[in-house]
């Protein structure tokens, strides 16, 4: 659902917001109907975005995202301290286990992978880099949600309760909160085949200098490789990695502020 835009900048941004995995191309007519913009307004925004490379089109076709998005993604990879701090731990865990390790960032009410590495014969993840993940299903979402301040957590669960119910986490807000308590107590979440069949997911929250999680460090591994004490062993390693990444992010922030 697109948030109603209230100023010119938001109205311009809303044009980009309609592009999703389900709708990768839009004609001007479709955009006018979706956004409610007049033809002159829409074409002005399309020209701005196309001139700056955020959108592209061929004659008699619709608009798609443009090369500027790819350029900005490259710059993100070079500058995002979460990616830079987390890269050694992606390598460490994939060297130790036949698995896929992921760094997943939280923003707004979305979570998505920003970097990953795999040592498995087949990458064990249904959500590659850049694809939004479900909040309620799987270890990654719960590893973040469980550590949100209660003032943010309860309203979020109320808004998305139907998703938690569908995932079998709980039928009421209190039941979901109780289910998240164990995640908070252990410091990591475990999920068995909830997102990808036959795969066990482990995830722990990453914090910046504040008290709220900003991301998650996760490992997904085939269920037949996770038996007995291996569950706790991998969970603790994931928690340790997330903690060390959190320390690195806080240290970087302190260094910047002290300059």
N, C-alpha and C positions, 0 to 999 in steps of 0.2 A: 504494500500500500504506500503510495507516494504522499509524503507530508505536504500539506497545502503551502505553497510559496507565498510569502508576504512582501517581498521586495524584489528589485530587479536581479540582484545577485542570486537569490534563492530560485527565482524563476529560470535563470540561465542554468543553474546547477540541476534543476529538475529535469531538464532535457537529457542530461547525462544519466540521471537516476533511473530512467525508464529502461535502460539497457540492462538486461539480465540474461542468465543462462537460457531461460525459456524464450526470450525475445531479443535476438542479437541484431535484428535489422528492422528499421522503421521507415515508412514513407512519410512525407510531410503531412499527408492527409490523416494518417493514423496518429501522428504526433498531435495534430490539432485536436482531434477527437479525445485523445487520452489526457492532454494537458489543459484543454479549454482555452488555448491561446488564439488570438486572431491571426490571420495569415501574415500581415505585415510584421507583427511581433515575432512570430515563430521564425520567419525567414531571416529577420535581423539576428536572432540568436543562432540560427544555423550557420549563417555567414561568419559570425564571430568565432564559433567553435571550429568550423572548417578551416578558416584562415589560420588558426593557431594550432591546427593539427589534432585537435581532440576528436573530431569527426571526419569521416571521409565518405565519398560516394562516387559512383560511376553514373554516366548518363542513363536516364530512365530506370534507375534502380533506387533502392532506399539508402538510408544512412546507416553506417556502422561506426564503431569506435576507430579512432585514427592512430597514426604512428606516435603522436606525442605521449599517448598512454604508455607505449612501450619504452619510450625514452625516460619517462618518469619512473617506471618500474626499475630500470637499470640504475637510476640515481638512488632509488630507495634501497636497493641491495647494497650499494656502496656506503650508505649513510646511516641506515637503521641500526642503532646500537644493540637492539634485541637480536638481530640477525648476526651481527659481528660477535657479540658476547656468547651467543648460543652455539655457533658453528663448531667449536671444539668438542662440545658435549654431544652433538649429533654424530660426530666421527667416533667419539669414545664408545657410545652405546651401540652403534652399528658394527663396530669392531668386536665388541664383546658378545653380541647376540645376532642371530639371523633375524633381522627385524627392520621396520621402518621407524625412524625417529623424526619427530616433527616439532617445530616451533609454531605455536598458534596464538595469534593476537586477538584480544578482545577490544571491540570498539562499538559504541552505541549499545545495541542489543544483538550484535552479530559476533561470531568468532570465525576466523579463517586462517588457514595455514599460510605463513609467510616464508617458510623455508623447511626443507625436509631432505633426508638422506636415507637410502635403503641399501641393506646388504642381503636382502632376501632374494630368492630367484625371481619372485614376482613381488612388486611393490605392494605391501599389504596396507592399503588405505583407499577408501572410497572418496576421499576429499583431497585432491591435489592442491598445490599452491594456488591461492586466489579464490578457491571455491568455498562459499560460506557453509558452515557446518551447523547441524541442529544443536540447540542449547540443551535440550532435555535428554537426548539419547547419546550414550557413550560417555567415556571417562573424561574426555577433554572438557565438555561443557560443565559437568558436575564439579570438576576440579577448580573451576573458576567461580561458578555460582555459589558453591559452598562457603567461600571466603569473602563474599560481599558483605558489607555492613548490613545489619538487619533492616535499617531504614530503606535501603535499596533492594534488598533481597525479597522482602515480603511483597511489595507492589509488583515486582517482576514475576514472581510465582503466580500471583493473582491474575496477571494479564495473560500468562501462558499456561494456566493450569490444565487446559485441555491437552496440551502437548505432554505434560508430565504424566497425566492419566494414561494417554496412549502408549507412553514408554513404560508403563507399569511401575513408576517410581512411587506414586501415591495418588489417592483419589481426592484428598483435601489438602489445603495449604499446610496444615499442621503435619499431615502424613509426609508430605514432601520435605518439610523442614527436618523432621525426625530422620528421614533417609539421608539427608545431607550431613547430619551430625557425625556419622561415622567417618565420612570423608574428611571433615575438619579435624577429627581426632587423630586419624592416621597420617594426615598430611598429604594424602594422595588418593586417587580414585581408581577403581578397577571395574571394567565392564567386559562381559563375555558375549561376543557376537551381536551386540546391539546395533552397531553401525554397519559392520562388514561381517557376514556369516563366517564362522570358523576362526574368528580372530579375537584375541584378547587385547584390550586396550588398557594402558596405564597412563596416568597423567597427574601432574602436580602443578600448583600455581606458581607463577613468577610475579614478584612484586617489584615495583619501582621504589622510590624513597618513601612513598606513602603506605597506608595500611590496606589499600584495596588492590586486588590482583589486576594486572594489565595483560597477562598472557598465560600460556600453559606450555609446559614441556611434556611431550608424550612419546610413548613407544607402543607400536602395535606389532603383535607377534602371533604366529599360528598357535591355536589352542593346544595342539598336540605337543608343543614344545614347553608348555607351561604346566608343570605338575608339582604337587606337594609344596615344598619350601621355596620353589622357584617363584611363586606368586609374591611372597613377601620380599624375597631377595630383589626382584626386579622393581617392585614398588618402592623400596627404600633407595635403590640407585636412582630412580627417576626423581624422587623427592630431593635427594642430595644434589643432583644436577640442577634442578629448578632453584634450589636454595643458593647455589654458587652463582648461577646466572643473576639472581636477584641481587646478590652482594656486588657483583660486577656493575650492574646498572646503577645501583645506589652510589657506588664509588665514582663512577663516571659523572653522575649528576653533581656530586659534592665537588669534584674537581672543576667542573664548569662554573659552578656558583662561586667558587673561591678565587677564580681568576680576576 
